Amino acid sequence: MKKILFVIDSLACAGAEKSLITLLSLIDYSKYEVDLQLFSYGGELENLLPKEVKLLEPLDYMKFTTLSLKKAIQEGIFKLKLRYLLSRLKFSFILRKGKSDNRAKARLFWEINKNCIEESEKEYDIAIAYAQGVPTFYVADRVRAKRKFAWVNVSYQLEGIEKEYQREKYKKFNKIVLVSDSVKDIFEEVYPEFREKFEVIYDINNPKIMEDMSKIGDKLPNKDEIKLLTIGRLANQKGYDIALEACKILKDKGIKFKWYALGKGPLKEEIEQKIDELELKEYFILLGVTSNPYGYIKSADIYVQTSRFEGFGLAIAEARILNVPVVTTEFDAVYNQMVQRKNGIVTRMNAQSVAAGIMELIENKELKNSIIEYLKNEKKGNLEEYKKFEKLIEG
């Protein structure tokens, strides 16, 4: 029986995390023994893990980082964890010195803290870093495995120090799995020397699970108004500034609608302030997060994605599976699944264009109905991608 380790930051409700849960639900556990290592625990999707998956204990240093500063100082001094304390303080100090994007933060975290993080106890047949950044660095440097695979699920445009630093990590992997052709093309521009390691495996969608969960999930309020829905982390990548400006345009046109958003993230306060500033409190509603978004999706009239970039766009795939028309910005990977004016509308990456796309679906009933019919007849899901995964595992 092959021993496999998956590593991901957390099981918060987001695209890569949902993709991993779907993949784990398809694995034949008579053939594979699967462990899962997280860096942050308590995510909404943890309760959806298959019972056969062994969720490993938190790494010792990661437990230390969750302590209050007072408790961390006490443990550092009195329990001989001074190395942990100094690393934590150094990382905190560097972050306060200036703004860093997520890629720089991941590199700094690993450079400063990697010697505090223990090596995996077991040796695995296969270790899989299912996200960029710290999971990739951990599998590269701290996991003992016969073969190592790195998943890349965003358009990964690296340059300068980040490019050089991560090159050394990706050298340690046997395969690099890209979740769409556009992600592969962008990654290949950055690291053409790894071309022979590439495999394209799309995020797996299981239509039956989504349909079943949509029947038991919470629904959007059934009021006499257009219901728009966006799903995505409250972060710059997802383009909530574009969504809010588009929302203001629709409001000013006198459209009767509500725009709901599922997600959490670092820009929550900024987005709330913008909602107040644009007087959109009655129009743009933040719903937080849920492990089952499918009832919300199914009850929406239009699904809207305003992303600046995506590796694949899993929420769009979920809306399509549930026959909900899509309006989306034209990010890199969008045409991996969108057919313009057939299963939705692809717009330019600005508020005016997004608002115009939404308006067209509201006003042009014939177009909207033709899109819904097209969606009903589209191929649902891509469970065949699991065969690619198993072929990869079997080598």
C-alpha positions as semicolon CSV with decimal commas, in nm:
position;residue;x (nm);y (nm);z (nm)
1;M;0,000;0,000;0,000
2;K;0,151;0,332;-0,108
3;K;0,196;0,596;0,162
4;I;0,096;0,943;0,039
5;L;0,130;1,277;0,216
6;F;-0,070;1,585;0,111
7;V;0,033;1,928;0,241
8;I;-0,176;2,245;0,220
9;D;-0,196;2,565;0,428
10;S;-0,543;2,495;0,568
11;L;-0,888;2,365;0,482
12;A;-1,053;2,707;0,480
13;C;-1,334;2,740;0,226
14;A;-1,145;2,830;-0,092
15;G;-1,077;2,689;-0,438
16;A;-0,764;2,478;-0,386
17;E;-0,903;2,347;-0,059
18;K;-1,235;2,241;-0,217
19;S;-1,041;2,082;-0,503
20;L;-0,837;1,880;-0,253
21;I;-1,147;1,765;-0,065
22;T;-1,301;1,646;-0,395
23;L;-0,981;1,464;-0,491
24;L;-0,960;1,293;-0,151
25;S;-1,323;1,180;-0,182
26;L;-1,231;0,983;-0,499
27;I;-0,920;0,801;-0,374
28;D;-0,929;0,421;-0,340
29;Y;-0,818;0,375;0,020
30;S;-0,763;0,001;-0,028
31;K;-0,462;0,102;-0,241
32;Y;-0,335;0,416;-0,067
33;E;-0,266;0,522;0,290
34;V;-0,313;0,900;0,304
35;D;-0,188;1,156;0,558
36;L;-0,267;1,527;0,550
37;Q;-0,050;1,801;0,702
38;L;-0,192;2,150;0,756
39;F;-0,025;2,468;0,875
40;S;-0,346;2,615;1,014
41;Y;-0,632;2,416;1,165
42;G;-1,005;2,474;1,213
43;G;-1,101;2,547;0,851
44;E;-1,462;2,509;0,739
45;L;-1,386;2,209;0,515
46;E;-1,216;1,990;0,776
47;N;-1,547;1,821;0,859
48;L;-1,571;1,706;0,495
49;L;-1,247;1,505;0,507
50;P;-1,298;1,135;0,426
51;K;-1,265;0,931;0,744
52;E;-0,980;0,731;0,590
53;V;-0,752;1,037;0,572
54;K;-0,528;1,078;0,876
55;L;-0,514;1,446;0,971
56;L;-0,169;1,488;1,126
57;E;-0,108;1,682;1,445
58;P;0,001;2,046;1,407
59;L;0,374;2,095;1,367
60;D;0,531;2,194;1,699
61;Y;0,649;2,535;1,581
62;M;0,314;2,615;1,419
63;K;0,146;2,548;1,755
64;F;0,393;2,792;1,910
65;T;0,297;3,065;1,661
66;T;-0,066;3,048;1,776
67;L;0,025;3,136;2,138
68;S;-0,029;3,487;2,271
69;L;0,291;3,690;2,285
70;K;0,295;3,669;2,666
71;K;0,257;3,290;2,658
72;A;0,517;3,260;2,380
73;I;0,770;3,458;2,588
74;Q;0,700;3,237;2,892
75;E;0,744;2,918;2,691
76;G;1,049;3,056;2,513
77;I;1,224;3,134;2,840
78;F;1,100;2,867;3,080
79;K;1,047;2,572;2,844
80;L;1,371;2,622;2,653
81;K;1,203;2,728;2,330
82;L;1,418;3,036;2,289
83;R;1,493;2,949;1,924
84;Y;1,119;2,943;1,852
85;L;1,068;3,277;2,026
86;L;1,353;3,451;1,844
87;S;1,232;3,324;1,504
88;R;0,877;3,437;1,574
89;L;0,988;3,782;1,688
90;K;1,222;3,825;1,391
91;F;0,949;3,735;1,139
92;S;0,699;3,966;1,310
93;F;0,952;4,252;1,310
94;I;1,033;4,211;0,940
95;L;0,663;4,210;0,844
96;R;0,607;4,533;1,038
97;K;0,895;4,703;0,858
98;G;0,718;4,711;0,525
99;K;0,448;4,569;0,303
100;S;0,515;4,235;0,136
101;D;0,296;4,040;-0,102
102;N;0,198;3,681;-0,018
103;R;0,486;3,533;-0,215
104;A;0,744;3,743;-0,032
105;K;0,577;3,665;0,303
106;A;0,597;3,292;0,232
107;R;0,965;3,317;0,141
108;L;1,047;3,528;0,448
109;F;0,853;3,294;0,675
110;W;1,044;2,995;0,544
111;E;1,387;3,161;0,543
112;I;1,346;3,270;0,904
113;N;1,159;2,973;1,049
114;K;1,251;2,661;0,854
115;N;1,513;2,546;1,106
116;C;1,242;2,548;1,374
117;I;1,018;2,316;1,174
118;E;1,074;1,945;1,225
119;E;1,120;1,693;0,948
120;S;0,830;1,456;0,872
121;E;0,832;1,154;1,103
122;K;0,747;0,903;0,828
123;E;0,907;0,843;0,495
124;Y;0,644;0,851;0,222
125;D;0,625;0,696;-0,120
126;I;0,479;1,023;-0,250
127;A;0,458;1,371;-0,097
128;I;0,231;1,630;-0,259
129;A;0,250;2,005;-0,197
130;Y;-0,106;2,102;-0,291
131;A;-0,043;2,477;-0,284
132;Q;0,235;2,724;-0,360
133;G;0,450;2,891;-0,098
134;V;0,500;2,732;0,244
135;P;0,349;2,389;0,158
136;T;0,587;2,367;-0,140
137;F;0,887;2,477;0,068
138;Y;0,799;2,230;0,345
139;V;0,772;1,933;0,110
140;A;1,095;2,036;-0,065
141;D;1,302;2,080;0,253
142;R;1,140;1,889;0,539
143;V;0,962;1,584;0,399
144;R;1,126;1,249;0,332
145;A;0,968;1,091;0,025
146;K;1,070;0,875;-0,270
147;R;0,884;1,108;-0,509
148;K;0,761;1,466;-0,467
149;F;0,491;1,648;-0,665
150;A;0,412;2,021;-0,654
151;W;0,065;2,152;-0,748
152;V;0,043;2,501;-0,902
153;N;-0,313;2,636;-0,894
154;V;-0,263;3,007;-0,971
155;S;-0,111;3,201;-1,260
156;Y;0,235;3,206;-1,105
157;Q;0,424;3,505;-1,241
158;L;0,749;3,520;-1,044
159;E;1,046;3,747;-1,095
160;G;1,356;3,869;-0,914
161;I;1,436;3,717;-0,577
162;E;1,110;3,519;-0,562
163;K;1,185;3,352;-0,895
164;E;1,540;3,259;-0,795
165;Y;1,440;3,140;-0,447
166;Q;1,157;2,917;-0,568
167;R;1,363;2,773;-0,854
168;E;1,577;2,593;-0,594
169;K;1,265;2,445;-0,433
170;Y;1,106;2,325;-0,759
171;K;1,433;2,151;-0,851
172;K;1,356;1,904;-0,571
173;F;1,025;1,789;-0,723
174;N;0,978;1,500;-0,964
175;K;0,663;1,647;-1,119
176;I;0,498;1,990;-1,127
177;V;0,121;1,968;-1,175
178;L;-0,053;2,269;-1,334
179;V;-0,433;2,302;-1,299
180;S;-0,497;2,448;-1,645
181;D;-0,322;2,502;-1,978
182;S;-0,294;2,876;-1,917
183;V;-0,131;2,816;-1,576
184;K;0,114;2,582;-1,751
185;D;0,194;2,843;-2,017
186;I;0,263;3,114;-1,758
187;F;0,471;2,883;-1,537
188;E;0,667;2,771;-1,842
189;E;0,754;3,133;-1,922
190;V;0,903;3,164;-1,573
191;Y;1,074;2,823;-1,555
192;P;1,121;2,677;-1,907
193;E;1,391;2,447;-1,768
194;F;1,126;2,245;-1,579
195;R;0,919;2,174;-1,890
196;E;0,987;1,798;-1,874
197;K;0,836;1,782;-1,525
198;F;0,500;1,936;-1,623
199;E;0,164;1,757;-1,599
200;V;-0,172;1,929;-1,651
201;I;-0,448;1,801;-1,420
202;Y;-0,755;2,022;-1,390
203;D;-0,925;2,083;-1,055
204;I;-1,174;1,797;-1,024
205;N;-1,547;1,871;-1,007
206;N;-1,798;1,612;-0,888
207;P;-2,145;1,717;-1,011
208;K;-2,338;1,466;-0,800
209;I;-2,187;1,594;-0,475
210;M;-2,265;1,955;-0,571
211;E;-2,623;1,877;-0,673
212;D;-2,687;1,679;-0,352
213;M;-2,532;1,949;-0,133
214;S;-2,727;2,225;-0,310
215;K;-3,051;2,061;-0,190
216;I;-2,952;2,079;0,178
217;G;-2,750;2,404;0,175
218;D;-2,874;2,750;0,275
219;K;-3,039;2,949;-0,004
220;L;-3,035;3,316;-0,094
221;P;-3,349;3,502;0,025
222;N;-3,639;3,438;-0,214
223;K;-3,735;3,802;-0,270
224;D;-3,868;3,977;-0,580
225;E;-3,527;4,103;-0,693
226;I;-3,232;3,987;-0,900
227;K;-2,989;3,778;-0,690
228;L;-2,621;3,811;-0,786
229;L;-2,354;3,595;-0,618
230;T;-1,976;3,615;-0,600
231;I;-1,753;3,362;-0,423
232;G;-1,392;3,439;-0,340
233;R;-1,144;3,532;-0,074
234;L;-1,164;3,897;0,030
235;A;-0,831;3,973;-0,133
236;N;-0,696;4,184;-0,419
237;Q;-0,686;3,888;-0,660
238;K;-1,066;3,859;-0,655
239;G;-1,131;4,217;-0,769
240;Y;-1,390;4,321;-0,510
241;D;-1,313;4,684;-0,591
242;I;-1,437;4,613;-0,945
243;A;-1,745;4,437;-0,805
244;L;-1,834;4,728;-0,576
245;E;-1,800;4,986;-0,852
246;A;-2,017;4,768;-1,078
247;C;-2,268;4,737;-0,795
248;K;-2,283;5,117;-0,766
249;I;-2,349;5,146;-1,141
250;L;-2,640;4,898;-1,116
251;K;-2,782;5,081;-0,814
252;D;-2,765;5,417;-0,994
253;K;-2,955;5,265;-1,287
254;G;-3,239;5,177;-1,050
255;I;-3,203;4,799;-1,087
256;K;-3,384;4,598;-0,820
257;F;-3,115;4,355;-0,704
258;K;-2,901;4,222;-0,420
259;W;-2,537;4,122;-0,469
260;Y;-2,418;3,858;-0,220
261;A;-2,053;3,762;-0,157
262;L;-1,919;3,448;0,011
263;G;-1,566;3,473;0,146
264;K;-1,332;3,600;0,413
265;G;-0,987;3,752;0,396
266;P;-0,749;4,040;0,467
267;L;-0,951;4,309;0,287
268;K;-1,273;4,260;0,487
269;E;-1,253;4,594;0,671
270;E;-1,149;4,781;0,357
271;I;-1,440;4,628;0,162
272;E;-1,686;4,712;0,441
273;Q;-1,562;5,072;0,442
274;K;-1,605;5,091;0,064
275;I;-1,959;4,953;0,094
276;D;-2,041;5,233;0,340
277;E;-1,865;5,496;0,129
278;L;-2,061;5,400;-0,186
279;E;-2,386;5,364;0,014
280;L;-2,427;5,002;-0,089
281;K;-2,520;4,848;0,248
282;E;-2,862;4,742;0,117
283;Y;-2,716;4,614;-0,211
284;F;-2,383;4,436;-0,145
285;I;-2,405;4,180;0,136
286;L;-2,108;3,990;0,280
287;L;-2,221;3,642;0,389
288;G;-1,896;3,516;0,543
289;V;-1,801;3,157;0,462
290;T;-1,967;2,817;0,461
291;S;-1,850;2,463;0,390
292;N;-2,156;2,421;0,165
293;P;-2,199;2,711;-0,081
294;Y;-2,402;2,509;-0,331
295;G;-2,748;2,612;-0,209
296;Y;-2,644;2,976;-0,247
297;I;-2,513;2,910;-0,598
298;K;-2,821;2,718;-0,709
299;S;-3,055;2,994;-0,586
300;A;-2,862;3,278;-0,758
301;D;-2,989;3,433;-1,081
302;I;-2,640;3,525;-1,204
303;Y;-2,297;3,422;-1,079
304;V;-2,039;3,703;-1,107
305;Q;-1,659;3,663;-1,094
306;T;-1,445;3,979;-1,097
307;S;-1,102;3,816;-1,054
308;R;-0,779;3,969;-1,178
309;F;-0,624;3,622;-1,213
310;E;-0,717;3,261;-1,145
311;G;-0,545;2,929;-1,202
312;F;-0,871;2,773;-1,315
313;G;-1,176;2,942;-1,158
314;L;-1,338;2,666;-0,955
315;A;-1,640;2,872;-0,845
316;I;-1,725;2,939;-1,211
317;A;-1,717;2,565;-1,277
318;E;-1,950;2,510;-0,980
319;A;-2,196;2,771;-1,109
320;R;-2,190;2,611;-1,454
321;I;-2,255;2,265;-1,309
322;L;-2,558;2,406;-1,125
323;N;-2,685;2,578;-1,445
324;V;-2,636;2,937;-1,325
325;P;-2,539;3,193;-1,595
326;V;-2,196;3,348;-1,540
327;V;-2,058;3,697;-1,588
328;T;-1,680;3,699;-1,545
329;T;-1,380;3,918;-1,613
330;E;-1,133;3,805;-1,878
331;F;-0,857;3,665;-1,654
332;D;-0,581;3,443;-1,795
333;A;-0,751;3,103;-1,761
334;V;-1,108;3,211;-1,830
335;Y;-1,143;3,046;-2,172
336;N;-1,043;2,708;-2,030
337;Q;-1,411;2,681;-1,941
338;M;-1,605;2,984;-2,073
339;V;-1,761;2,996;-2,420
340;Q;-1,849;3,359;-2,490
341;R;-2,227;3,420;-2,492
342;K;-2,291;3,044;-2,478
343;N;-2,245;2,959;-2,108
344;G;-2,208;3,318;-1,992
345;I;-2,056;3,656;-2,067
346;V;-1,684;3,736;-2,046
347;T;-1,617;4,107;-1,985
348;R;-1,320;4,339;-1,974
349;M;-1,157;4,381;-1,635
350;N;-1,337;4,699;-1,528
351;A;-1,658;4,791;-1,347
352;Q;-1,836;4,942;-1,648
353;S;-1,791;4,626;-1,855
354;V;-1,894;4,395;-1,566
355;A;-2,205;4,605;-1,500
356;A;-2,292;4,599;-1,871
357;G;-2,260;4,219;-1,879
358;I;-2,491;4,184;-1,579
359;M;-2,738;4,433;-1,728
360;E;-2,749;4,239;-2,053
361;L;-2,840;3,915;-1,874
362;I;-3,108;4,099;-1,673
363;E;-3,266;4,270;-1,973
364;N;-3,211;4,014;-2,249
365;K;-3,431;3,723;-2,135
366;E;-3,376;3,537;-2,460
367;L;-2,998;3,538;-2,414
368;K;-3,024;3,437;-2,049
369;N;-3,259;3,147;-2,129
370;S;-3,035;3,028;-2,413
371;I;-2,737;3,029;-2,174
372;I;-2,931;2,823;-1,917
373;E;-3,026;2,571;-2,187
374;Y;-2,664;2,552;-2,301
375;L;-2,553;2,494;-1,939
376;K;-2,807;2,214;-1,895
377;N;-2,656;2,034;-2,194
378;E;-2,290;2,104;-2,116
379;K;-2,072;1,814;-2,008
380;K;-2,094;1,810;-1,629
381;G;-1,780;1,775;-1,421
382;N;-1,446;1,621;-1,511
383;L;-1,407;1,307;-1,303
384;E;-1,180;1,170;-1,576
385;E;-0,910;1,400;-1,434
386;Y;-0,887;1,157;-1,140
387;K;-0,751;0,894;-1,379
388;K;-0,468;1,134;-1,463
389;F;-0,399;1,171;-1,091
390;E;-0,389;0,795;-1,035
391;K;-0,164;0,748;-1,338
392;L;0,070;1,009;-1,190
393;I;0,072;0,830;-0,854
394;E;0,137;0,492;-1,014
395;G;0,426;0,647;-1,207
